[in-house]
Each structure stands twice: as C-alpha cells, then as structure tokens.
C-alpha cells in the first residue's frame, strides 16, 4: 500500500507492507515467541524477507522484542482503534522507505512550530491539532515529541499537518535499526600501530597519526570528549578513571526516552567500549594500550542500546553533549563536551536525516562550547564505493565524516565522495573491549574516535579555537597519503581520502600557532 509523509519539508513516497504489523511484546510473552505469535496472529517473517529486509535488521528488532506478524482480527481492531493490544507495549505499521530500509510507524511524531509562538501558544496549537505532548525538546524552540490520536497514525498526521502554517514540520518518529558501524576481522594484532607504525606485519613505517610527538606537548587534559554509542563498559580499568560525571544513558525506545545521568547501570557494548578506548583509554603500564587523548575526560552517552529506536533519541544525545542542562537541570557552563564523536549508522545503506536530528546537529555545531561550536566527528559507512551523499547524517555540513586507512596508508573499503573529510587508522587497530580486555578490530567506527581524540589534543593546546578553526586545523595538518597514483584536487581533497590522513603532531603544532 502506498503511503506518504513529510521529512525535512520533502514529500516522501513510501510503502506500507500489506497485512503486516510490528508489535513490541511485553515481558509476559517475551520468552514465548510461539505463544506470542498465536495470540497476536501469525508470523510474518516470510513477508519481511520478501520485502528485502536483511537478517541483521530482523535480528536487531527481535532482540528489542519487536515481532512482525499478520494480525488476527482482535489485534487488527485494537491497533485501528488505539485501544491497545493485550500483552504488548507498543505496535505500529511496517513502512518501507525509498532507500529500502524499514521503519515502524506508531502514533509518535516530532513536530516543530513557528519560533515566534510562545510556549503556551505552541502547546495550544498542538492541542488544537489533536496531538498530545510527550516531551518538549530544548535544543530548538517549539520542538516537541507528540502523539497523534488513535484514529491517525504518524504518517497520516504528518500529511494533515503539512498545510498548517503554524507547524514548520511534522515528521513520523520511525522506530528504526541504528546499528554500529562495525566490521570485525577476528585477526589478532598485538600492537597499536595507529599510534606508532614501525613497519611490522607488512605495514609501511610512519603510516600512523604521528601521535608520540604530540604527546610530548599534551595528552588532552582539560578536554571533554563525548562518545555516543549503544553502550560502554564504563568500569573497564583503562576507561573508568576518565569517565566523566556527565556521562549517562537513555532508557526506552518506543516512548520518549528517559535520560539517566551517570555510568551506574549503563548498558554495555563491545563496539562502544572499543570506540571509547580509541579516543581516550588511559595510559597503561600493564598489558593494555592507550587512547589518542589519554588524559581527556570521557562523556560516555549510551542510546538505543538494542540498536532499535527513533532518531529523536539520538538527536537528544547530540544536543545533550552540547548542553547537558537540556536533560540535567542545573548543569551549568563547563559541563558541555568539547569534541563529539559517534560511530552509529547503517552500513552500505542510505540513511535519512530527520528534522529533529538535523536541528540537534545545528544546535551543537553553533551553540556548543558556549558559542564556539562543538566539532562533530562521525564514522562514514563501511563498504567500497558507497556514495557518502546518500547518508544524510554523515554528509551533513556540520559533520566531519571519517573513513578508515590501513597500516600501509591506503583507504580501505569505505564510503567515498566530496563529503569525506578525513581518513584515520581503522584496520586491525587495537583498543579496549568489554570485560576489561583489549582486542583487534576493523571499521570506520574506530577511525572516527581516533580522529576525534587527535582533535582533542589539538584543542587542548588552544582551547579558544572555534569549531570552524579546529576543523580547519584538522584539514590543513592532514597528510596527503595514498601513493603517487592518488591525485588530490585544487582544494586538497580526494573522494576516498578526504583532506588526508590525520596527523596529530602537525595538528597540535598548527593549533598552537593559530590565533582565535
């Protein structure tokens, strides 16, 4: 069935999978899949496969307790009337969007009203439109998470509200799969060549970020690096000492998520732990290694722990990094992050940017660091020749997109295009793993925090730099790698290598000379 909705002002033509709904089952049925299917209808796994949904996505939804079913009459009626499905926490329609990815459309939307309206006027307009406020978001004026009435799903409400001049946008808050950009190799590699490459294991000497000379001047003290991921081992012996008190996590994924400050009870993720270690693992005298900025503060922000949920939760994490008072009343100046990095997003797939996440990125980039702007690093997709422009998140103008290099200073199977900004080590790199250990992995996921940690070193020697100035430092100090066959354009850019491989030593030196 053809459906329509609006996203960032554009009319989107999508497809609702006929005869299939998604149900998030409650605790009583969570361990009894067969009973749940019998109670709700019958399994729609065949229809989901025929719709082209990959196993990774279906497994992620299953871990998050979402089931795809052909509903029986009772379930269908409960969804239509909004009375609630027995033994279910939430339910929605399955929408295949133009990029082929599916999302679950419930009655949840993100709306923004004219900034000229007062809060009271805006909320009156929301009520008049038949919507219910769930949460007011603080990173843009008159931005809300809302629910449509039972007679309308989020897509219908989006279309109906488009012509209401008081609403700047009304977008469905799809429940979607937001995986980690992670591609494990299983290889065992004992050294962190990303910091010092002596040419072992077929590597090219000095095909690293030249960080030891930078450490002679700074190790990132006084800089807070926010790492957004699905979860972290915050008690890892080489991370715990650096975990900042403004770390936290978002609970829930269907309703408006609740933010919990602190690392106690934080969900764990090997991917997030690895990323955090690349950016800021502590110096270790034992069998461990170190991160790029081993004395920085680590603001660990866990969201979408089962990799399933709406983008608005990710947007809140981005905005929180720029201004913790949005989620923690009383958090004053000095609580915000200085550098932000995330390695979340689908691999080898298009990724639509919602209005809420766009506003959060713009808010962080302009209002972060008390007006100097928050530099935002993001891992580009893994996969050779993926067009980076089709990922609207990582190609956003306020995002520094990072791809991965090998120990021979060559690009390695990642997105490409004009929006690639930097390349950094991300193949067979060694970092922290959940459970207190270290391991070796490959992915753009790990190149991004490597670059962000090096940026933290540069910022630590000149804290007055604006976001744009630090971005300029990272570009101008990068090494033009790839061999003689790689030709950078007149602006110093290459679609596979961006502006070059990060060079921490040169970045620190250049930052120190730059006048804000």
C-alpha positions in Angstrom: 0.0 0.0 0.0 1.4 3.4 -1.0 1.8 5.9 1.9 3.1 9.4 2.1 4.7 11.6 4.8 6.9 14.7 5.0 10.5 14.8 6.2 12.6 18.0 6.2 10.0 19.6 4.0 10.0 16.9 1.3 7.1 14.7 0.4 8.2 11.1 0.8 6.5 8.3 -1.1 6.8 5.0 0.9 5.2 1.6 1.0 3.3 0.1 3.9 3.7 -3.7 4.0 0.2 -5.0 3.4 -1.2 -7.3 6.1 1.9 -6.9 8.4 2.2 -5.1 11.6 5.0 -4.8 14.2 4.3 -5.5 17.9 6.6 -4.9 20.8 5.6 -7.7 23.2 5.6 -7.3 26.9 7.6 -9.2 29.5 4.9 -11.9 29.8 5.4 -13.1 26.2 9.0 -12.1 25.6 10.4 -15.6 26.2 7.5 -17.4 24.5 7.7 -16.4 20.8 5.3 -19.1 19.6 2.7 -18.2 22.2 3.0 -14.5 21.3 2.5 -15.2 17.6 -0.5 -17.3 18.3 -2.0 -14.6 20.5 -1.3 -11.8 18.1 -1.9 -13.6 14.7 0.7 -15.5 12.8 4.4 -14.9 11.9 5.1 -12.5 9.0 8.8 -13.5 8.8 8.3 -14.6 5.1 6.8 -11.2 4.2 9.6 -9.4 5.9 12.2 -11.4 4.0 10.4 -10.9 0.7 10.5 -7.1 1.4 14.3 -7.3 1.3 14.9 -6.8 5.0 18.3 -8.3 5.9 18.9 -10.7 8.7 20.9 -8.2 10.8 17.9 -5.8 10.9 15.4 -8.5 11.7 17.6 -9.9 14.4 18.0 -6.4 15.9 14.3 -5.9 16.1 13.9 -9.3 17.6 16.4 -8.5 20.3 14.4 -5.4 21.0 11.3 -7.5 21.5 9.6 -6.4 18.2 7.7 -9.1 16.3 6.4 -8.9 12.8 3.0 -10.6 12.5 0.0 -11.0 10.3 -2.6 -9.8 12.8 -5.7 -11.6 13.7 -9.0 -9.7 13.8 -8.7 -8.8 17.5 -5.1 -7.5 17.1 -6.0 -5.5 14.0 -9.1 -3.9 15.6 -7.0 -3.0 18.7 -4.4 -1.3 16.5 -7.0 0.5 14.5 -9.0 1.9 17.5 -5.9 2.6 19.6 -7.3 0.6 22.5 -4.0 -1.2 23.0 -3.1 -4.8 22.2 -3.1 -7.1 25.2 0.4 -8.2 26.3 2.0 -5.6 24.0 4.0 -2.5 24.9 3.6 -0.8 21.5 2.6 -1.6 18.0 2.8 0.0 14.6 2.7 -0.3 10.8 5.8 -1.5 8.9 6.9 1.1 6.3 9.5 0.5 3.6 11.1 3.9 2.8 12.5 4.9 -0.6 16.0 3.9 0.5 14.8 0.3 1.1 15.1 0.5 4.9 12.1 -0.3 7.1 10.7 1.7 9.9 7.9 1.1 12.3 5.3 3.9 12.3 3.4 4.2 15.5 1.4 7.3 16.6 4.6 9.2 17.5 5.8 12.3 15.7 8.3 15.0 16.1 6.9 18.5 15.4 8.2 22.0 15.4 6.0 25.1 15.4 6.8 28.7 14.5 9.5 30.1 16.8 7.5 33.3 17.0 4.9 31.5 19.1 5.3 31.4 22.9 5.4 28.0 24.6 1.9 28.4 25.8 0.7 29.3 22.2 2.6 26.5 20.7 1.2 23.9 23.1 -2.3 25.3 22.5 -1.8 24.8 18.7 -0.6 21.2 19.4 -3.8 20.5 21.4 -6.0 22.1 18.8 -4.4 19.8 16.2 -5.5 16.8 18.3 -2.0 15.9 19.4 -0.7 15.0 22.8 2.7 16.4 24.1 5.0 13.7 25.3 8.2 15.7 25.7 9.4 19.3 24.9 12.9 19.2 23.4 15.2 22.0 24.4 17.7 22.2 21.6 15.3 24.2 19.3 12.4 26.5 20.2 8.9 24.9 20.0 10.2 21.4 19.2 8.2 18.5 20.7 7.7 14.8 20.7 4.0 14.2 20.4 1.4 11.5 19.8 -1.4 11.5 17.2 -4.9 10.4 18.3 -5.9 6.8 17.9 -7.7 7.4 14.6 -4.5 8.6 12.9 -1.0 7.1 12.6 2.1 9.2 12.4 2.2 9.2 8.6 -1.4 10.5 8.2 -0.8 13.1 10.8 2.4 14.3 9.0 0.4 14.8 5.8 -2.5 16.5 7.5 -0.3 18.9 9.5 1.9 19.9 6.5 -0.6 22.6 5.4 -0.9 24.0 8.9 1.1 27.2 8.7 1.8 27.1 12.4 3.8 23.8 12.1 7.3 24.1 10.5 7.4 20.3 10.2 5.6 17.2 11.5 7.7 14.0 11.0 6.9 10.4 11.9 9.3 9.1 14.6 10.0 5.8 13.0 11.4 3.0 15.1 14.4 2.0 13.1 17.5 -0.1 13.2 20.5 2.2 14.0 23.5 -0.3 14.1 27.1 0.4 15.0 29.4 0.9 12.0 31.4 -2.2 12.9 33.2 -4.8 10.7 35.2 -7.3 12.9 38.0 -9.2 11.4 38.9 -11.7 14.1 42.6 -11.2 13.5 45.0 -10.9 16.4 47.3 -8.0 16.2 49.4 -7.2 19.3 50.3 -3.6 18.8 48.5 -0.3 18.3 50.1 0.6 15.0 47.8 3.5 14.7 50.0 5.4 17.2 53.4 4.2 16.1 53.8 2.2 12.9 57.3 0.7 12.7 56.5 -1.4 9.6 55.7 -4.7 11.3 53.2 -7.1 9.7 53.6 -5.7 6.2 52.9 -2.1 7.3 54.6 1.0 6.0 56.7 2.8 8.6 55.2 6.0 9.8 51.7 5.2 8.3 50.2 6.3 11.5 48.8 9.5 13.1 52.3 10.7 14.4 51.0 11.0 17.9 54.1 10.4 20.0 55.5 13.9 19.2 52.1 15.4 20.1 52.1 13.6 23.5 55.3 15.5 24.3 53.2 18.6 24.4 49.7 17.4 25.5 47.7 14.3 26.4 44.3 16.0 26.2 43.9 17.1 29.8 41.1 19.5 30.3 39.2 18.4 27.2 35.9 16.5 27.4 35.2 14.1 24.5 31.6 12.9 24.2 31.3 9.4 22.6 27.8 8.4 21.5 27.2 4.7 21.0 24.8 1.9 22.1 26.7 1.3 25.3 30.0 1.0 27.1 32.0 -1.0 29.7 32.4 2.1 31.9 34.2 0.0 34.5 37.0 -1.1 32.1 40.2 -0.5 34.1 41.6 1.6 31.2 38.5 3.8 30.9 37.0 4.1 34.3 39.4 6.8 35.5 38.4 9.0 32.6 34.6 8.6 32.7 33.0 12.0 33.3 30.2 12.6 35.7 28.1 14.0 32.9 28.1 10.6 31.2 24.7 9.0 31.0 22.2 6.8 29.1 18.8 6.9 27.6 16.3 4.2 28.6 13.3 3.2 26.5 13.0 3.4 22.7 9.3 3.4 21.8 8.0 6.1 24.2 10.0 9.2 24.8 13.3 8.0 26.3 14.3 8.9 29.8 17.8 10.2 30.4 19.8 8.8 33.4 22.9 10.7 34.4 26.0 8.7 35.5 27.6 5.4 34.4 26.0 3.2 37.0 23.6 0.8 35.3 24.8 1.9 31.8 24.2 -0.7 29.1 27.4 -2.4 27.8 28.5 -2.7 24.2 31.8 -4.0 22.9 31.6 -1.6 20.0 31.1 1.5 22.2 33.9 0.3 24.5 36.3 -0.1 21.6 35.4 3.4 20.3 35.8 5.0 23.7 39.2 3.4 24.1 40.4 4.7 20.7 39.6 8.2 21.8 40.7 8.2 25.5 41.8 5.0 27.1 44.2 5.8 30.0 47.9 5.3 29.8 48.6 1.7 30.9 51.8 0.3 32.4 50.3 -3.2 32.2 49.3 -5.3 29.2 46.9 -2.7 27.8 47.4 0.1 25.4 46.3 3.7 25.3 43.9 6.1 23.5 44.7 9.1 21.4 44.0 11.5 24.3 44.7 9.5 27.4 44.1 12.4 29.8 40.8 13.7 28.3 37.5 13.4 30.1 35.2 10.8 28.5 31.5 11.8 28.4 30.0 8.4 27.5 26.5 8.7 26.2 24.6 5.4 25.5 21.4 5.5 23.5 19.5 2.9 21.5 21.2 0.0 23.4 19.5 -2.7 21.3 20.2 -0.7 18.1 16.5 0.0 17.6 14.6 3.2 18.3 13.7 6.7 16.9 16.3 9.2 15.6 14.9 11.7 18.1 16.7 9.8 20.9 20.0 10.1 19.0 19.2 13.8 18.5 18.8 14.3 22.2 22.2 12.7 22.9 23.8 15.1 20.4 22.1 18.1 21.9 23.0 16.9 25.4 26.6 16.8 24.6 26.5 20.4 23.6 24.3 21.5 26.6 23.7 19.0 29.4 21.2 21.3 31.0 18.7 20.1 28.4 18.5 16.8 30.3 20.0 17.6 33.6 18.5 20.8 35.1 21.2 22.8 36.9 24.1 21.6 34.7 25.9 24.9 34.1 28.6 26.2 31.8 31.6 24.0 31.8 29.6 20.8 31.8 29.4 20.5 28.0 31.6 18.4 25.7 34.5 19.9 23.7 34.5 17.2 21.0 31.8 14.8 19.9 32.1 11.5 18.1 29.7 8.8 17.0 30.0 5.7 15.0 26.4 4.7 14.7 24.6 4.2 11.4 23.7 1.6 8.8 26.5 0.1 6.6 26.2 0.2 2.8 22.8 1.8 3.0 21.1 5.1 2.6 20.3 6.9 5.9 17.6 9.6 6.0 18.2 12.6 8.3 15.1 13.6 10.3 14.4 17.3 11.1 15.0 16.7 14.8 18.5 15.2 14.3 19.3 18.0 11.8 18.3 20.6 14.4 20.4 18.9 17.1 23.4 18.8 14.8 23.0 22.5 14.0 22.4 23.3 17.7 25.5 21.5 18.8 27.7 23.0 15.9 26.6 26.6 16.7 25.7 26.7 20.3 28.1 24.1 21.7 31.2 25.1 23.8 29.3 28.2 24.9 29.0 29.5 21.4 32.4 28.5 20.0 30.7 25.4 18.4 31.1 21.7 19.0 33.1 19.8 16.4 31.2 16.7 15.4 33.1 13.6 14.1 31.1 10.7 12.6 32.1 7.4 11.1 31.2 7.1 7.5 29.7 3.8 6.2 31.9 0.8 5.6 31.7 -0.7 2.1 33.6 0.1 -1.0 32.3 2.8 -3.3 29.3 3.6 -1.1 28.1 7.1 -2.1 28.5 9.1 1.1 26.0 11.7 0.0 23.2 9.1 0.3 23.9 9.1 4.1 22.3 12.4 5.0 23.6 12.2 8.6 27.3 11.8 8.0 27.2 14.1 4.9 25.5 16.9 6.8 27.6 20.2 6.6 28.1 20.3 10.3 29.5 16.7 10.5 33.2 15.8 9.9 33.0 12.4 8.1 35.8 10.0 8.7 36.8 6.9 6.7 39.5 4.3 7.5 43.1 3.7 6.5 45.3 0.6 6.6 48.8 0.3 8.1 50.1 1.0 4.6 48.4 4.4 4.4 45.8 3.2 1.9 42.0 3.7 2.1 40.1 0.5 2.9 36.5 -0.2 1.7 34.6 2.8 2.9 32.2 5.4 1.7 33.5 7.9 -0.8 32.6 11.3 -2.2 33.1 15.0 -1.8 31.7 14.9 1.8 34.6 12.6 3.0 36.6 14.9 5.2 39.4 12.9 6.9 40.9 9.4 6.9 42.4 7.8 10.0 43.6 4.3 11.0 40.8 1.8 11.4 42.0 -1.5 10.0 43.3 -4.1 12.5 43.6 -1.5 15.3 43.9 -2.4 18.9 41.6 -0.9 21.6 39.6 -1.7 24.8 37.0 -4.4 24.8 34.1 -5.2 27.2 35.1 -7.2 30.2 38.3 -5.3 30.8 40.3 -6.6 27.9 41.8 -5.5 24.6 41.2 -6.7 21.1 41.7 -6.0 17.4 39.0 -4.9 15.1 38.4 -3.1 11.8 35.9 -0.4 10.8 35.3 3.3 10.1 33.8 3.1 13.6 37.3 3.2 15.1 38.8 5.6 12.7 36.3 8.3 13.8 37.2 8.3 17.5 40.9 8.1 16.5 40.5 11.3 14.6 38.3 12.9 17.4 41.0 12.0 20.0 43.7 13.7 17.9 41.4 16.7 17.6 41.1 16.8 21.4 44.9 17.0 21.6 44.9 20.0 19.2 42.1 21.7 21.1 43.9 21.2 24.4 46.8 23.5 23.4 44.4 26.2 22.2 41.1 26.0 24.0 39.9 29.3 22.4 39.6 27.8 18.9 36.1 27.8 17.4 34.6 24.7 15.9 35.4 26.0 12.4 39.0 26.8 13.3 39.6 23.3 14.7 38.1 21.8 11.6 40.5 23.9 9.5 43.4 22.7 11.7 42.5 19.1 11.2 42.2 19.6 7.4 45.4 21.6 6.9 47.5 19.4 9.1 46.5 16.1 7.5 49.0 14.1 5.4 48.2 13.5 1.7 48.5 9.8 1.5 47.6 7.0 -0.9 50.7 6.9 -3.2 51.6 8.8 -6.4 48.5 7.5 -8.2 46.2 9.3 -5.8 45.6 12.9 -7.0 44.0 15.4 -4.7 42.1 18.3 -6.3 42.9 22.0 -6.2 41.3 22.3 -2.8 43.4 19.5 -1.4 40.6 16.9 -1.4 40.2 13.4 -2.7 36.9 11.5 -2.7 38.5 8.4 -1.0 40.9 10.2 1.4 39.2 13.4 2.1 41.8 16.1 3.0 44.2 13.4 4.1 45.2 11.1 7.0 45.1 12.7 10.4 48.5 13.9 11.8 48.2 14.6 15.5 51.7 16.2 15.8 51.1 18.7 13.0 47.6 19.4 14.3 48.9 20.3 17.7 51.6 22.5 16.3 49.2 24.3 13.9 46.6 24.8 16.7 49.2 26.3 19.0 50.1 28.9 16.3 46.6 29.8 15.3 45.0 33.0 16.7 41.3 32.7 17.6 
